[in-house]
Amino acid sequence: MTSLDACLDELQAAGFVVIPREVLGFTAEETAVVHDAQLAELDHRYKGWREDEAEAHVKKSLQGGFLGVQLLPELLALEFDARVETLARAIFTRLQGSPYHDEVLVWLERSNISFAQPLRARMAQGGALPHIDANPWAEHPMDVNRPYDKERWEPKVRVAGLHDIRPMEKDRPVQAFLALTDCAGGPNAGGMGCSRDRGFYEYLRTKTPPHGRNGHWGKLTRVYPKPGGQKLKSLSKEAQGAINDAHAKALEAIEYPPYRAGDVVVWLRETLHAGPKDNTSGVHSARMYLGMLPNNPLNRHAVGRQWAKLQDGKQAHGRACDRSEKVEGLHTLLTAGQRWRAGEFGAAEVAAGGGSSDPRAASDGQSSHSTSNNTVPRDIDLFDLPVGTTGLGFKNATAIVNLKVPLSDNLPAGTRTFVKLGEAPDDARFAETCSRLRAELGMTSTHAHIVWCSPTIDWAELAGRANPKWANGVRKRLAKAMSESSRQGQLPAFVTRAFEGIMVSEAPVQVLATTPGAGFELLRVLLFRKCVHATVARRHSHLMWHDHSRSYPHKQQPTLNLRYLGIADTNGRNMMVSGLGADDGNGAGSSSADGPVTGVQILSVDENPSSTGQLAASAGPSLQTAQTIHSSVMGAVSAAITEHPEAVAGFIRALRGLELPLSVTVGGRLAAVHAAAPFDDTTLGVLDAGGQQPELKSLAEQLSRNPRRPVTGVKRKR
């Protein structure tokens, strides 16, 4: 299977790419649910649209194929899906040449249906003419640090030539859609076509006068085989011929790729593209557009305008005949974080005629923190502190709290949660990703979520309740995090369901070592932390390598020739356990092909990226990568290897098969790790052989031993 990294290579090389559904994890089944909702809304909104004698207004509304159904719950869930956000971050990272750390804003997009014949003819539906969703002759590069000046660029009285240099109202580096149905490819299958002529946009910008621009067409630039206009007519016949040839070449390079339901089609904003010429496939070709925007002043103002229009019951996007919006229940449909990304934070300022300031910046007044005035909430608005709440650590702000508001479907209001403030956004995102990966592997996991908020709770005082010495450390940590935050007055809060258990370091050693299945569960956690710990990203000249707060361009890269991104400080305090002492009633737990059947749960916690020094110290095969774990407990880990080699091999293969997202490693897989124990083919061979072979016992000893303890009988040099 291809990787996301390879897909982004193709995007940059060709200007467009079809990302297979397996890469991002979409399925045909879940896209079918969205498509069914799309069709049901069509039936509700345009009664009789399938009939031969559909009413004229229905035909006019559906001619363009763009449907005003972007506020359906099924479509909104797709717009804000974590997989879409992961894709956006990967794309923005690749295009800007350094890791993208900020929020991904959301342009609430439309769905589209390209009707199949004969309905297509009855609706008089035609595909979009070849065009570019950008203006080559506007200011270059685009100024993203100020809001779009609508009064200047869209005056009520038309100004001749103004549209030729009019900039785009938002910064949209790529466009994309998720396919809701299969498409066989080709110009007559109902799909979209993109040109492989990567130099055409730059040619237009630098070698030709403005043309293909018309205010009545919107903000796009149309491309014809023989373009017209007064500016081109003033050129020599030879110059006009050269321009015509360039247009013809770019148009001939348009390809209509095949794709499946669940695939994502992405194209750069400079890419010439077009709708289908026809649809003779017998299938109404459906897709859901994805509105991924980087966070900058231009886009914050754009989504603020979007939200203000939705609140006022006005048409937010597109032509009046293309769509209409339903605005009821936005607070029910979207979480606080989703509303922020869709522009709720800036709607009031846009409505008041503002927009030049940063809507994320909090003022000194109390009103800047209120949840009722379209800004990011305070922590006290999100979290309820039960009587007796205390801090849990001496560094970050941590506590067990109850949610006052829902953060996601899996974290409804009232949920008892663990919350942490003080980590960098990347570290919080890393921990969130680890939680999801553990769930994919069938390991103990709790649903995690990140929400930005303004810290007003006295977290240092809470820490001091547990230990007076902790208060100052938490206070300093939060002050440092606030000073380095990309959002004035705000921090990311890492929130996850509370886990009822105790730290492995506090568990009775003999109980932990002898409870059936505990050793195997601990082994899985240690393998997971070491596997992710040893994951390497592919090197790219456009990427920066990060070591916590430091950045190294390639010419300044550290001496390690591989960049590892993984989990630091694996020890008994960073694993929690519940269900100790449980067995099947006779003191010996039962087992299956996947390992021992047990009631023991061990949760990996405090998952942060490793530093270079930590990586160097844990490069060997041992699963003890940081502080020592009690020898009796590691003895149970060793026994799990020798007693369940087949299950251990299966888990390692599952780890090797993980496709790690950008938050763990930039588009990388585990290929480089496979050459070293315990994830290499040699280790798997020993495990597959099983039995009483000495190699299996030796492997178990290597993985469970303390790498810092000298081998018996060998004197250490001083």
N, C-alpha and C positions, 0 to 999 in steps of 0.2 A: 504494500500500500504506500502511496506517496505521502509526503509530509507537508505540513503547512509551510514550512520553510521553502520547499521546492515549489509550492504553488505561488508563493510571493516572488520567487525568481522568475516564474513565467509571467506574472502580472507586470513586472518591470520590463521584461524583455519584449513582450507582445502588446502590452497595453490593456490586456484583459485576461481572465483566467476562469475556468470552471473548477471550483473546489469540490472534490467528491464528498458526499455526505459523511463518509466514514472518517474523514479528517477532523471535522468539527463535532461529529457525534449525532447528527440529525438522522431521523429514520423516515422511511416512506409512510409508516403508520401515523406518526405524529403530524406530518404535513397533510395527510389525508383528513385529519380532524379539522385543521385550519381551512382546508379547501371546502369541506362540508359546511362549515360555518359561513364561508364566503357565499356559497350557492344559496344557503338558507336565507341569508340577508338579501340576496338578489330577489329571491321569490317573495320576500316580505315587502321590499321597497319598490320593485318593478313587476307588479303582478302581470302575468301573461307574456313575459319577455321571451319565453321559449316558443310562443305560438306564431303561426304564419302571419296573422293579422295583428301584430303588436301595435299598440297605439303610437302615434307619431312622437310624443314627448319621451316615451320609453326608448325609441330608436335613437333619438337625438342624444339622450343622456348616456347611452351605452356605445355610441359610435367610437369614442376614443378608447374604450376598454378600461379606463381608470375609474375605480369604484370608490364611492365615499363611505367606505366601511372600515376605516383604519382604527376606529375606536371600539371595535368588537373585542371582548375579553381575549378570545383566542389569538387575534392578531397582535394585541398589545403584549400578551405574554411572549410572543415571538420577538417583538421589537426590543424588549428588555431582557431577553434571554442571556444568561451569562456566557453562552457560547458565542453569541453575536458580539458581546463586549470584548471577549478574548480576541476575536478576529479583528475588531477595530484597533485594539491596542497593538496587535502584531503589525497591522498595516501602517499605522501612524509611526510606529518605531522604525519600520523599514524606510518609509518615505522621508522622515525627518533626519535620519542618520544617527539617532541616539534614542535610548529608551524613552517611551512615552509614559509618564507617571500620572498624568492628570485624569480627571473624570471624562467619560465619553458622553457627550450630549446627544439628545435624540430628537431628530426631525420626524414627527409622527407621520409615517408614510402611508401610502395607498397600496391597495392590491390592484391587480390587473388581470383581465381575461381577454385572450385573443380567441375570438369565437371561430369555430370550425365551420366550413361550408356544410349545408347551404345557409345556415343562420347568419354567417358573416355577410353574405351578399344582401340578405333581407335587412340587416342592420346598417348596411352601407359602411361597414367598418373597414378602415384602411390602416395599415401599419404606419408608425411614425416615419417621416421622411428622414434621410440621413442628416445628422446634426451633431454638434458638439455642445455640451452643457457648460460652456464657458465663453468668455469673450477674449479672443487673442489680442485685441487691440486696446484693452483696458490697461490701467496702470499695472506695471510688472516690476517686481513681484507684488502680489495682492497685499494690501494693507489690512492686516487682521487685528490691529490694535485699536481700532475705533469702530463705532457702530456704523451701519449702512445709513447714508444720508438720503432718505427717501425724498425729502423736499427738493433736494438738488437734482437728483437723478430721475425723478418721476414727477415733474411739475404738471400742474393741471392743464397748463397751456403748452402744447408740444413745442419743443425747441429743435429745429433742424440740426441733424448731425450728432445730437447729444447721445442717442442710443448707440452710436458707433463706438463710443468709448466708455459706455456705462459699465461699471464693475458689477460683479455678482453680489447678491445680498447676503450670502453666507459662504463660508470657507468649507467646501466639501471636496476633499482630495480624491475620493472615490465614490462611485455609486455601486449599488449591489442589490440583488434580489435573491430570495430563497425560492427555488422552484417548488410549486405545489403539485405539479403534474409532470410526467415524463415528456420529453421533446426529442424527436428523432434527429433533429438538425436539418440544415438546409433552409433556403429562403421561403419555402412554402409549407413549413411545419408549425408555424405559429410562434416560433422563438425569436430571439433577438440576435442581431448581427453586429460584430465589432470589426473595425479595420486594423490590420496589422501594420499599417504605415505609421511607425512611431515618430517619424520626423515631420509629419504633415502639420501638426499644430504649430511647431516652431517655424516652419516655412511660412504659414499664414501670418504669424506674428511679426516676423522680421523682413519678409520679402514682398508682402502685398499690402495694398491699402484696405481699409475696412470694407467688407461686403458680406452679404448673407445675413445682415442684421435688420430687424424690423420690430418695432415696438409692439405690434399686434401679435407677434409670435411668442412673446415672452422674452426671457433672458437668453435663450439659446442662439446658436449660430448655425444657420442652415448651410448645407454644402450641396451644390448642384454640379452636374458635369460641365455645364457652361454657365458660370455665374454672370450676373449682370449688375447693373448699378452705374450711376454717373461716374464714380471714381474709377471704375475699371474701364469704362468707355473712353475716358480721357487718356488712357495708356496707348502705346503703339500696338499695332496688330501683332507684332512679334511678342511683346510682353503679355498681351492677352492670351495668345496661344500657349505660352509657357505656363500661365496660371491654369488654363483649361486642362492642359496635360497633367499637371500636378493633382488637380481635382479628380480627373478620371482615374489616375493611378491609385489614389487613396480610396476611391469608391470601389474599384475593382478588387482591392485588398480586403473588402468586408467579407468575413466568414460568419456562418451561422452554426455555432457548435451544438452538438447534442448534449443533453443533460438529463438527469433523472430527478424525480421528486426527492427533495432533501438536499440536492446539490445547491451550492451558492455560486452565482455568477457575479464576478466583480470586474469593474473596468475603471480606469483612471479618468479623471475629469477631462483630460486633454484628448481622450480617445474618440474618434469619429465612430458613431454607432447608428443603428437604424432598427425600426420595427420590422416585422415579417411582411413579405410581399403578399402572402396568402396563407391560408391554413386549410390544407386538404387532408390533414392527418385523421380527421374524424374525432378528434379530442379537443375540447375547449382548453387551450393552453393557459394555465393560471400561474401566477407568481405573486409574491409578497415582497415589496421593496423595503429595504432596510436603511434607515436614516441615521448613519453614523457620522458624528461631527466632533472634531477636536475642540477642546475647551479654550476659547480665546474671546476677547471682547466682541469681535464681530459676530461670532456664533452665539454668545450669550444673549446679545441683543436680538438676534434672529429668533431664537427659541422663546425669548420673552414676548416678542410680538405674536408668536404662534399661540402661546398660552393665553395672552390677553384676548385674542380673537375668539378662542374657544370659550372663554368665560363669558364674553359678550354675546355669544350665540352667532358670531359672524363666521363666514367662510374663511378657513385658515389657509388653505392651499388651493392652487389650481384654478381651472375655469369653473364658472358657476354650473355649467351643464355637466361637468365631470363628477361632481361630488357635493355632498352636504354633510355637515357634522352634527353629531348628537353630543351634547355636552352634559347630559344628566349623569350624575354619579361618578364624576372623575375621581373624587376622594375615595370612593369604594373600589374603583377599578385599579387605581395606582397607589403604590406605597408612597411614603414621604420622600424617600430617595428617588423613586421614579419620577414623581412630580417635579422634583428639583431638576432632574436631567432633561425634562421636557419643557422647562422654562418658567415654572411657577415662581421661582425666586425673583425674576425680573419683570413680571407682568405689570406690577403696580407702577414701577418706574417708567415703563414704556407707555402705559396709559396716561401718566402724568406728563409725558413729553420728554422725559429724560432718556438716559441710556449711555452717557459718556463715561460714567463711573463703573467700577467693578461691582456688579450685584452681589458678589460673594463676600465683599468686605463688610465687616460688622462695625457699626459705630459704637460710641460709648454708651448710648442710651439703651434702656431696657427694651424698647420696642424693636431693636434690631435682632433680638433673640426670640421674639414671640413666634409661636407656631401658627398664629392666625394672620400674619401679615406677609405671607409668601416668601419667607426666608428660611435658611437652614435652621432646624430646631436646636434648642439647648439640650444638653444631656439630661437635665432634670425633667424635660418634657417627654423624654423617651423612656427613662428608667425610674422605677419606683424602688426606693431603698427600704426594705423591711426593717422593723425595729431590731436593733442589735447588729446591723450590718457592719462589717469591718473589712479593711483592706486585706489582700491576700499576699502581698509581696512588698519588697523594699525598693523596687525600681520603677516599674510601670504602675499606672493607676489601674487596679484590678479589684473586682468585687463580684459577689453573687447578687443579682438584682432581679426584679420582675419587670417585664415590658409593659409600658403604659399604652403603646400603640403597636399595631402589627408591622413587622418589617418585611415579611414575606409569607407565603402560604404555610411554610414550615415553622415560622416564628410568629404565631398570632399574639395578640394582646393577652397579657397575663402569664406568658411563658416565663418560667424560672430560667435565667440565663447567666452565663459568665460573660463579663465585659472587660475589655482591656483598652486603655488609651495610653498613648505615649510612643507607640511604635511608628516607624516611618511607613508611608502608604504602601511601598513595595513589600515591606516585611509583613504587613497585615494582609496584603493580597496573596503573598506566598502561603501564609497560614490557612487562608480560606481555600486555596487550591489544594493544599495537602489534605484538608478535611474531605473535599470532594473525591480526591484520588483514593483515599482510604475506603470511602463508601463503595467506589467502583470495584475495589479488590475484595469486598466482603468483610473488611476489618471493622472493628469497633469505630464508630464515627458519630459525631454530633453535627447537625446542620449549622453552618456558619454563615455570617453575613457581615458586610462592612457598611457602616452608615457614618456620614460626616455630621459633626455636631459642634456646637460651641460649648466648651467645658465651663460649667458654673458650679457644679458640685465640688465641695472641698475634699478632693480625693486624698490629699496629704493628711487631713484630719482623720479620715477613715483608716488610712494605713497606720497612723499613730495609735489608734484604738487597739490594734493588734500588737504593735510593738512601737514604743515611742521613738526608737532609733530609725524606723522606716520613714517617718513623715518627711524629713528633710530630703531624703533620696528621691521620693516620689515628686516632691515639689520641684526639685532641680530638673528632673526628667521631663516633666510637663512644660516647664519654662523653656527648656531647650527645644522640645518638639514644637512648641508654639512659635518660637523664633525662626524655625526652619520650615514651617508649614507653607505650602504653596497657596493656601487659602487663609487670608487674614482672619485671625480669631477663631479658627476651626481646626479640629483634629479628626482623623478617622478613628472610629470606635469599632473594634473587632468584637462581634457578638456571636455567641454560640450557646446552644442548649447546655444547661448545667448537667454535669455527669456525677451521679451519686457513687462515690468511691473514695479510696484513699490513695496516697502516693505509694508507689511500689517500694520506695525507700522506707516507708513507715509500716509496711505489711510484715507480719511475723514471718521470718525467713523460712522456717521449717514448714509452715502452712503453705506459703507460696511455692516452695520447692517440691511439695508432695501432693498438692491438689492436682488431680488428673486434668490434663489439658492446659494447665497454666504455663508450663515450659514451652509448649508449642505456640501459644498465643504471644508470649513474650518474644519468641524467635521471630514471629511474623513482624512484630513491631520493630525489632532491631534490624531485620533485613530491609524493611521499608525505609527506615531512617537512614541506613547506610546507602541503600540504592539511590534514593533521591539525593543523598549527600554526595554521591559520586557521579552525578549526572553532568555531562559536558555539553556545552553549546557549540554549534558549528561556528567557525570563525568567519566573520564578514568584515570587509574593509569599512563598511558604513556603520558598524556598531561600536559602542563603547563598552568596555568591560568594567563592571562595577564591583567594588569591594566595600560594602557598607556605604560610608559617606564619601569615599574617594572614587575618582574616575580616572582610568588610564587609557588614553588613546593607544593604538597599537604600537606606536613608536616608543611609548613609555610603559608598555605592558609588563607586569611582574614576571619573574624568571620562570614560574610554572608555565609550561607550554599548553596546559589545558585549563579552562576556566570551569571550576566546579560551582554549582549552585545547589545547596542542600540544607539539611537540618543540623543545627549545631547543638552541642551540649547534651548528648544522649546519656542520661543517667537516671537513677531511680526516682528523682524528683520531677522528671519530665515525662513520667508515665504514671497513669492512674489505673487502679485495679478494683474490680468488684466481683462478687460471686466466689470468693475464696472458700475452700472447705467443702465445696459441692462435689459429689461424685454420683455414680449410678447405684449406690447402696451397698456395694461389696468391696469398696476401696479401690477398685480399678475401673477407670473410665472406659466407655465404649469408644469405638473409632469408626471412621469411614475412609473412603478414598481421598477425601479432602483433609484428613487429619482427625484427631480425637474429638469426639462430641463432648462438649463441656459447657458449663454455665459460667465459666470465667470470662470476663471481659477486661481487656487491657487497652486503654486509650492513650495514644501518643498525643502529648500536649506541648505547648511552648515551642512550636515549630518555627524556627528562624533560620535564615541562610547562614551558612558557615563562613568564617573568615579564612583567609589564605593559610594562616598559621594552624588553624584547626584542621584544615584539610591535609596539610603536610604531616601532621601528627597521627592521622588516622588512615594512612594510605594502604596499610596491610590488610590481610583477610579477616582479622578479628572483628567481631561485631561490637566489641567494647571500644567505641570511638572517642570517648571522653573520660569521665570519672569511672572508677572501678565499680562494678556491680558484684554483690556478694558471691563467693565461689559456689555456695550451695545452690543459689538461684541459677547461676550459669551452668551448673551441673545438670539442672532440669532442662536447660536449653540444649545442652549436648545430648542428653538422652532423647529429646524430641527428634533430633536429627537421625540418630541411629535407629529409633523405633518407627519413624514415619518418613523414610527417605523419599517415597513416591510423592507424598503430599508436599514435602518441602520442595522437591523439584518442580511440582506444579505451580507452587506459589512464586518461585523464582522466575519461571517462564511468564507468569502473569505480570510480574514486575518488568521483565524485559520487553513485554509487549505494550507497556504504557506509552501513549502519545502524550508527552508532557507539554502543557500550554506555556505561553510566554511568561507567566508569572513565576514559573519554576526554572525554565531555561528557554532561551530565545529560539523557538522552533526546533530544538534538538530532541533526539531520541537517545536511547541508551547504548548506541552502537559501540562507543569507545569503552564503556564499562564492561562489555561482554568479554573482553580479553583478560579480565582480572577476576580472581576469586573474591567472593563466592558466586559471581554471576556469569562466569565463563562456561564454555562447553565442557571443559574437563570436570568441573564441579558437578555439572548436570549428569555427566557420564557416570561418575561415582555414585551419585544418588539414584540414578536409574538402575544401576546394577544391584543396589540394596544388599540384602543378606548380611553375613557376618564378616565380610571382607575387611582386612586391616585398613584399606584405604578409606573406608567409611568412618571407622573409628578415628583415624588420623585427621580426617576432615572435620569431624565434630570437635575434636580437641583444638584444632587451629581456629575455628570460628568462635569458640567459647572462651578461649584462654585470655588472660590479661596481658596485653602486648607490652605493658610496662614492667611485668614481673620477669626476672631472668629465668632461663631454663634451669631446672634442677641439676646440680653438679657442675655448672659453669660459673666460674668466678667473674665478677664484674671488675673491669679495670677502673681505677680511680684516677 
